[in-house]
Amino acid sequence: MIQVTHLSKSFGDLQAVKDISFTINKGEVFGFLGPNGAGKSTTINMMSTILPSDSGTILIDGNDLKKHPEICKQLIGVVPQEISLYDKFSAYDNLWFWGSLYKVPPKKLKQNIDKLLELIGLSDRKDDLIESYSGGMKRRINIASALLHNPEILFMDEPTVGVDPQSRNRIFEVIETLNGQGMTIVYTTHYMEEAERLCNRIAIIDNGQIVSQGTQTELQQQSGVKEKIEITFESISKVPLEKLQAQLQLKITQANNVISFECDANKDLARVITTCNNNNLIISDLQLKKPNLEAVFLSFTGKQLRD
């Protein structure tokens, strides 16, 4: 559906995006995960015709964005990071205005507005002025305004920043509904839990470069991060950590009475428990810790995402 090759963009001496390439398949949610300033917004702005690229090619459904921008614009909807609404208009009037810019026929536009207001859960507030809306409600109207012309692709640039939990959950449900109907969604975020919940594939981006991309399972395999068996003991003062490490040949870390064994739990769980029992260690709690996206991100970039 989207093919990007050797894309770059600079602002003066700052190279915001550095020779990135990726493909987005039809009907998937593709996420860009990275900290603020990583190049996520610049990338999505080039893909959605807001910014020109310095070099590289962008194909949208086979159409070269530079050669056929008008065709591409009809295929895409854009939810920008900044809210683009008129405070002194009602929600309905805002949607009517934005829909008219896409030249949607009036009868069809009315149907689309009613359908989208129902989807985002704001039908009962459609006649209220935007200035009376909460930040999360404005975000939802912002999303609806990008869908009025029934695009095949939806670009979403951090659409949940600063919203309340109720609106965030509603936005997640909207995304899942749209994707379930076959829409391709390109989603930027610096929230791990959003990428984990929503995205079929993820590109980890840092300092303008894609350091890795794939499904969450593929990213885990590429990173080499393993799952852990985390065991809490009643007391471990009598058994040196080095002894357990030598017996098990696993990477082990300790924090007070808790020892973490980095391993393949399916293969190693039984022998970890047996070795602990043989060393007279009394287990009070045991948990399996699957590798999460935060651990994978840390492995690729050497830093926490919140940094």
N, C-alpha and C positions, 0 to 999 in steps of 0.2 A: 504493500500500500504506500509506504514511504521509504525512499532510499536516499541516504545522505552520504556523500563521498568527499573526503578531504576538506571539510568545512572549517574556515578560519575567520576570525573577526578581531580587529584591534581598535582601540580608542587611544589615539596618540601613541605613547610608548607602552601602553598596557595591552598585552595580547590576552583578550578575554576568552577566546576559544581557539584552540590550537590543533588544527588538522585532525578533526574527529570524523569518524565514519561509523554508520550503523544502519540497520534495516528494521522497519517496524511492519509487522504483519497485519493484514486485514483482520479486524475483529478482536484485537488484543488491547490490553492496557499496558502501555510501555512507560516506565517511570525513569525520570532522572533524579537520582539521589545524591545530594551533596550539600555542603555548608553554604551559607550566604557568601556570595562573591565567587562561587566555583565556576560559573559560566552557564548555569541552568537557564536563567531568563534570557540571556543573550542568544542561546541556542534556539529556544522556542520562539523568540521574536523573529529570528531569521526564517524559521520554518513557516511562520504564519504571516509573512510578507511585511511585518512591521519594521524590520531592519534589513538593509542590504548586506550580503556577505562580502568579504574581501576576496575570497577564493572558495572554490569547491562547488559542488552541484547538489541540488535538492530536487528530487523527483516525487511528485505527489500523484498517485494513481497513473504513473507513466508520463505525467506532464512536467516539463522542465519549468521550475518556478520563475526563473528569470525570463524565459521566452513566452510563457503563457500564464502570467500572474492572475488575470481575470478568471480563467478557468479554475485555477487552484483556489481562488477566494470563494468560489461557489461551493467547493467541496469541503471547506473547513469552517468551523466555528471557533472563536477565541474567547477564553475567559482570562482577562488580564489580571495581574497581581493587584493593580489599582482598581477600585470600584468606579465604574463609568456609568453613573446614573444622575438624573436631575432631581435634586431634593424637593423642588417645588411642584413636581409632577407626581401623580399617583403611580403606583406600580403598574397598573394597566396602561396608563398613558405612556410610561417609559417603554414598555414592551411594544406598544403600537408604533411609537416613533422609531425604535431600532428595527423593528420588522419591516417598516415601510422603506428603510434604506436598502434593504435587500430586494425590494420590489416584489414582495410576496403579495398576491392578490388579496383584497380586503376580506373576502369570505373565508379564504384559507387562513389568513393571518388571525382572524378571530378564533377559528377552531384551534389553531396552534397555541395561541395565548391561553385559552381556557384549559387546554390539555396540559400545558407546562405549569400553569399555576396550581393545578391539581397535583402534578408530579412533585413539585417542590413544597407542597403543603401550605400555600398562601392564598388560596382562593378566597377565603373569608376576609383577607386584608387587601384585596386588589384595588379598592378605591381609596385607600389611605395614602397620604403623602409619604414619599420615601424618607423625608426628614423625621418622620415618627417611627421609623423602623430601627431595630437593633442592628448592630454590625453583622451578625449572622444572617439576619433576614435580607439585608442588602446583598450579601454574598450570594444568596440563593436566587434573587432576582437577576443579579449579574450573570449567573449561570444560565438562567432561562433566556436571557437576551441573546446568548450565543447560539441558541438552538432553534430560533424562530424560522429559519429557512431550511430546516431538516438537513443539516450537514452530515457527511459521512464520517468526518474526522473532527474530534473535539480536542483543542489544545487548552490545557488548564495549568496556569502558572501559580502554584501555591494557593489554591482556592480556599484553604481553611485557616489561613493566618488571622489570628485575632478573633476567632469566632467562639461562641459559647458551645458547650458540649452537645446540646440538643441540635443546634444547627449543623455541627460537624457530623453527627451521626446521620442527619437527614441528607447531607451532601454525599456521604458515603453510599447511602441507599440509592440516591439518584444516579451516581456513577455506576453502581452495580446493575441497576435497572437498564440504563442506556447501553452498557456493554452487553448485557444479556439479550438485548434487541439487535446486537450486531455492530454497534458503533465502535469505531477505533478511537482510543483515547490516549493522548500523550500528556503525561502528568508530571509536574516537577514538585519536589518536596524536600524538606530537610528533617522530616519526621519519620523515624524508622518504622513506627507502627502503621503509618499510612502506606508506605511502600510494601510492607509485609502483607497487609490486608488486601490491597487493591491490585497490585501489579503482577501481570503474568511474567514479564521480564523487566529487568532493571539495568540501567547503565549507571555505574558509580562514577561520578565526575568530580574532579578536584583540580584546582588551579588551571581550569580551562581544558583539561584533558580527560578522556574516558579511560580510567585505569582498569576497568573490567566491565563486562556486560554478560547477561544471561539470566536464566531462571534462578530462583533462590538456591535451588539444589546445585545448579552449575556454579554459581558464585561461591558456594561453600566448598565445592570440590576444587575450584581454582585457587582458593585462598589457602587451602590446607588446614583450615581450622577444624578441629575435631570435637566431638561431643565429650561430655565429662560425667563421671560418676562422682557425686559429691556426698561424702559420708561424714556424719557427725558421730563422734565417739564419746563415751563417758569419760575416758582419760586416755591420753596418748603419750604421756611423759616417759613411759618405760621403753618405748620403741623408737629408735632413731629413724628419721625420715629416709636417710640414706639406705638403711636396711630394707625397707619396703621397696624403694626404688630399684635396688639391686635384685631383689627377688622377682619383681613384676616386670622389670624393664619397660616401665612407663614413665611419662613425665608427670611428676607429682608436685603439688603445691599445698602449703599448710597455712591455715589461719586459725589460731587458738586450737579448739578441739575438732576443727573441720579440715578434712583432707580431700582435695580434688584430684582425681585420677583422669588424665586425658587419654582417651582410648576409644575403641569401638565397643560400645556397651554390649551389643549382641554377642560378640566374641569373648569379651574380657570380664563381664560382670561376675560370672561364677568363680573365676580364679581370683578376682580381687577380694570377694567375700571370703573365700577359703583361706587366702593368705592372711587376711586380717584376723580370722578366727584362730589360725595357727600361731599367731603372735599375741594371742590372748587379749585382743582389742574388742571391747564390747560396743557393738553398734547400737546407737539410739535413734538414728534417722538416716535414710538413704534417699537420694534424689538423682534422677537422670536429667542432665542439662543438655538440651539440644543446642547446637550452634545457632545463634540468632544473627540477624543482619548487622547488628551493632558490632559484634565480634568480627564478622567478615569485613565490614568497613574499616575497622581498626587495623586489621591485617593488611589491607591494600594501601591504606593512606598513612598509617602510623599515628593516627590521632582520632580522638573521639569526635563524633559528628557535631556535638555542641560547641566544640572549639571553633 
